Amino acid sequence: MLLHKFRSKYLFAGLLTAIFFTQTWKSSANYSYTQNFYTALTPLQDTVPQKTKDSLIKRPSINPTDTLKRDSLSKEALIDTSITRVDTFDLKLSKDSLEAPVDYEAEDSVVILVKDKKVILYGKAKTNYKDIELTAPKMELDQETQILTAVKSVDSTGELIDRAHFSQAENKFQSDTIRFNFKTQKGLTKNTYTMQGEMVMISEYAKRIGDVVYSRRGTISTCNLDDPHFGFRYDKIKIVNNKVAITGPVHPEFEGVPVPLYLPFGFFPISSKRHSGILAPTFTANEDFGLGLEGLGYYKVLSPYIDITTRANIYSYGGWTFNVVPTYRKRYRYQGQMNFSIQNTKYNFKGDPDYLVNKSYQIMWNHSSDSRARPGTSFSANVNAGSTTYNQYVPNNVNKNFQNQLGSSITYAKTFKNSNLTVSANHNQNNQLHLINLNLPDISYTLNTLYPLQRKDITGTPKWYDKLGIAYNGNVRSQVSFYDTAVRVDDLLDTLQWGGKHNFPLSLSLPPILGGKFLVAPGISYENTWIAQKFRRSWNSSLSKVDTTITKGFYVDHRASFNVGINTALYGTFNFKGAKATSIRHVVRPQMSFSYSPSLSKSHWYKTQVDTAGTVIPFSEFEGALFGYYGQDDFAGMSFGVDNNLEMKTRSKDTTVKSKKTRLLDGFGFNGSYNFIADSMKLSIINFYLRSTLFDKINITASTILNPYQTDLKGNPINKYAWQGDKFSLGRFTSGSLSMSTDFQSKPRDEKKEQERKQTEQDLLNDPLLSTDAQSQLDYMRRNPSDFVDFNIPWRINLGLSMYYSERRKADYSGFEKEFSSNLNFSGSFSLTPKWNFSMNGYYDFKTNDLQTFTMSINREMHCWQLSINVTPVGPYRYFSFTISPKSGMLQDLKVNRTRYFTSD
């Protein structure tokens, strides 16, 4: 194919003239000459000497511009350099000239009509003017009218091959015909298809004037097909680019079938920026609350930095919920969101035996500051507090219904040159017990290790005292506890506690010994604890029970310790021949430390009777203190531990890679201690642990505690090892836990789409403006997986198994009772077809042999719409819902929803 490419370097009107015409220009010297238009457009400042004698006037040299010696110049040059001359031109552009060059090209051919002053481009024609780009199969440029006409192309059967495309900044569309005036920036189009954000607009005729488009007879939809599955039909519409679309009478249409629901006008916000507006509600039916509207609200943008969302739920039995969610953000400074909710619950209708009225509230606040705003200073908040009955009456949220533990933290931190200061306020509450604890304030100060004996200029090998360091860690805290069912000021004062803890560690860093194979680290530590009360038990013989007494005051407890630690690492490799596994590597890291810690708290320990059998148990009078209490026995002994890990190398299927490394066990081992000077129970309990990510698929975490002593009839340990006696035993396991989790999924149908999804999710979390909103959205997606089904993954399975075992002392101190619990969490989804997906999740309790919660959903992907059926058939809170809605977030409120809730007795 013959390829012709023409590109103009100057004005479009002048480009044609440069090829075929000449223009006559007049200079200020009153003489004329003929010049090509291409050259005439170049600004001239002519200082080149002219040989034509009548073009110059000889005058005496006044300010000669040439400083060269005259002897070195020719005669003509001497004559020319005796004057200073500048030629000046009056450049008069044509009235139809454009403000910028027009670049054009065509792949097939170009036809130039000289008489008509037109250029016709064939085959993938392309024209650029300023920020405007036009492409089309055929294009015609008219010099006189400055109108460009672009048309589509069809094959011999009339089928469409390609259309004309227009692009200017973010404004893009395609049409069968485009007529555009470069001078006036106006255009006319026929059968136009364009997108504004998520909104697809199709019009039969359209007129463009600047950023405003007027159209006739078309459809607005969020379906991106040429023939949309649904849309809103209009006769007239005005579109302001990236702002709003306003129509006359409008009605919906599905698969080309009109719905007899007409509106006098349509208002479609198409701005990509935030804008205020009403939030549509969802109709629901609840067995306990009645009929209702959920989610009715209003979104208001107060400023570029602050917006506020208000929502309300209203039910026919008289209950309601109202919440206010202000969000604030300032780039590179801070961001946050608050959520204040009031819940007025009316359970069943008045007169029903189960009629209940409850008022509750909840406050949530998330705040974070950018580290770049004030380096070394940070302020953060994570508040989740409220009435202990609030979560119980939240509909359609099983996770929240069973959430009994809430916690909050507000923290200010300041980093100095050699120290750190942290001031925080903390809160935790148990909704089941209705108990709330507040820590206000909680102040901690850390002084980094200082080396007071270190020399300023060290030459040669450092002395041992150069590495002698001292540090400080301090913490002061107050706490108040109360039950939200009965709050009085006197009760708050009675439960008020405060305390402090100070730690002064002294460390010494020594060089490795024995060829660098062993590390030795001696140290000295002193701790001082401030306590606000004493807690003592005493036996009441008349009532045969234990009484407690609390004495307020200021008390101090101490502890000192001296230690030296030694650790090393051992490596071993087991090689295999002829097997897929080439070798197994075993790393052993033994640790050992010797320490002496005299008990400075013996005077604060006492013994008391706890039952009618005369059992006596020692207690500390500082029991229940904020920072705990110290032991009554001196310790001079050894602490020991061994950590291991296993790795395996296997032959890779890829011949370019020699071997593949796989972690079998990330870590497993034990630790304990032995007290040489104790009069009994010298060996401590032994802690065993194991952690592994087996084959990068199965996460395993296990731990257990072994008590090496025998027990009496009531289960209390006695000073006799378990392996002493007739039967050999290592001891008894007093507690243990095991958790295993794994997930499997198939390969995505579209790998590129999956990578884009992960990248988009990560970008949202990393954006300082959107991270708070994105995290809230991700949390909502995890709680409501059926609303966000990923049809790109054919199937996935997630399993989690947890087991726990412990021995707990009975309330009457008559012995110990064993407690065992285990549960299985499961979730998964699979696609019955590429368009149908089934998903489920549940929780099974092995202790009760009962399925505690179970939710399943069926989803149908319908290109631009999605159908979802959710059912929770078991558990105290049961519901089902049927929802069909558009995928587009712009039309998220345009949905059909049917929801029913049920509560088990």
Buried (B, 14 or more C-beta within 10 A) or exposed (E): EEEEEBEBEBBBBBBBBBEEEEBEBEBEEEEEEEBEBBEBBEEEEEEEEEEEEEEBEEEEEEEEEBEEEEEEBEEEBEBBBBBEBEBEBEEEEEEBBBEBBBBBBBBBEBEBEEEEBBBBBBBBBBBBBEEBBBBBBBBBBBBEBBBBBBBBBEEEEEEEEBBBBBBBEEBBBBBBBBBBBBEEBBBBBBBBBBEBBBBBBBBBBBBBEEBEBBBEEBBBBBBEEEEBBBBBBBEBBEBBBBBBBBBEEBBBBEEEEEEEEEBEEBEBBBEEEEBEBEBEBBEBBBEBBBEBBBEBBEBBBEEEBEBBBBBBBBBBBBBBBBBBBBBBBBEEEBBBBBBBBBBBBBBBBEEEEEEEEBEBBBBBBBBBBBEEBEEEEBBBBBBBBBBBBBBBBBBBEBEBBBBEEBEBBBBBBBBEEEBBBBBBBBBBBBBEEBBBBBBEEBBBBBBEBBBEEBEEEEEEEEEEEBBBBBBBBBBBBBBBBBBBEEEEEEBEEEBBBBBBBBBBBBBBBEEEEEEEEEBBBBBBBBBBBBBBBBBBBEBEEEEEEBEEEEEEEEBEBEBBBBBBBBBBEEEEEEEEEEEEBBBBBBBBBBBBBBBBBBBBBEEBBEEBBBBEEEBEBEBBBBBBBBBBBBEBBBBBBEBBBBBBBBBBBBBEEEEEEEEEEBBBBBBBBBBBBEBEEBEEBBBBBBBBBBBBBBEEEEBBBBBBBBBBBBBEEBBBBEEBBBEEEEEEEEBBBBBBBBBBBBBEBEEBEEEEEBEEBEEEBEEBEEBBBBBBBBBBBBEEEEEBBBBBBBBBBBBBBBBBBBBBBBBEBEEEBBBBEEEEBBBBBBBBBBBEEEEBBBBBBBBBBBEEEEBBBBBBBBBBBBEBBBBBBBBBEBBBBBBBBBBBBBBBEBBEBBBEBBBEBBBEE
